[in-house]
Amino acid sequence: MEAKAAQASPLQEGKSRPLVLVVDDDETFARSCVRVLENWGYGVETAADGGAAIELARSRQFDVVLTDINIPRCSGLDLLRAVRERDRDIPVVLMTGGPGLDSARVAVEWGALSYLIKPLSMSQLRDVLSRAVQMHRLAQRERRILHCTEEHERELEAMRLRFDRALAGMWTAFQPIVSWSRRSVVAYEALMRTTYSELCSPLEILKTAEALEQMPMLGRKTRGQVADVLRDYPNLPGVFVNLHVLDLADDDLYSPHAPLSEFAPRIHLEITERMALERIPDIRERVAHLRRLGFRIAVDDLGEGYSGLNSFAQLEPDVVKLDMSLIRGIDTTPTKRKMVHALASLCLELETPLVAEGVETEAERDILVDIGADLFQGYLFARPGAPFPVPNI
């Protein structure tokens, strides 16, 4: 094994320690494995031969089996077969100092998770074990779903599983907000995305989080990911970060030690969910607290109805965004032009910047410019993407 191991735990907060069975007749190597894996947060048991390993696998519930191919009494491949015949879900990781085509073929045939070459790369080993634990625990949960007798419990567990997979695949897309008069980017909106195809709609992810009472976890993860990007891009002009109204009830949002608080002066917190703010007690005091931290407040969906106008009145935002339903087809709908003109005049009187989002055509843009709008967001300029899309201006 390499001499230096990164000190990074693969465990999620609140989870039990994953248990790894290390099988190798090289005592020095086995001791080194135990030291490194325990430092990473794993529980470890060892066996020096295949027979002892099989007995341990029968008596204990391991999350991963890490075994050399060449071990006494029976080979690592025989151990793989024995483990797989008893439990097809336990990930088995094979190690060898002398890789061969036949052993690799058998490893694939019997479902080994990985085939590592000694001396081991610590980063590769860490990634393989972390992935193995996640796969095993997801497999265990899937089996619990299959054996669940109550339909409600089965559906709830399936929902949790989809949510966890969506959460594991989450990433942040960005869409520019541009000033048309200056032909420049003034900020970006951070948008939640996931690689998990079965729960990829942001709206569905939010609904699922609400149903599972996991909004605090979702909000903290999204804000943490935005903070990670801001650390890598210190010259970013500013970012609009969406908040669900229930995020305003999460104490973590108000902590000066939360990841996003470090960048508060560059952040507009955008109240985006169409939900009555009355659900949040002391809303004015909470917003004042956020402003003391340095955050600014934006209200989305102005003109969408009562909720948008009510948010404007309660929050006294630093920026407002027009609901995109008012923008779509504004060039051919006189009523929409009148409504947008009235809202733009209100914002001008209150000295509150106005962003027109959802702009998709040049005709829509030109009408908005005539009305007096200058800040735009929409597909006409750039679609949301990885940091950072270059706008067409």
Protein Blocks (a to p, Z undefined) as FASTA:
>chain_A
ZZbdcdddfbdehiacdddddddfblklmmmmmmmmmmnopacdddfbfklmmmmmmmpc
cfbdcddfbdghiafklmmmmmmmmomkbccddddfbdcfklmmmmmmnopabdcddddd
fklmmmmmmmmmmmmmmmmmmmmmmmpmblklmmmmmmmmmmmmmmmmgccdddddddfk
lopafbdcdddddfblklmbfklmmmmmmmnopmmmmmmmmmmmmmmmmmmmmmbgbdcd
dddfklmmpmklmpmkbmklmmmmmpccddfbdcdfklpghklmmmmmmmmnopacddeh
ihjammlmmmmmmnopabdcddfklmnoplmmmklmmmmmmmmmmmmmnopacddehiab
fklmmmmmmnopabdcdjkloccddddddddZZ
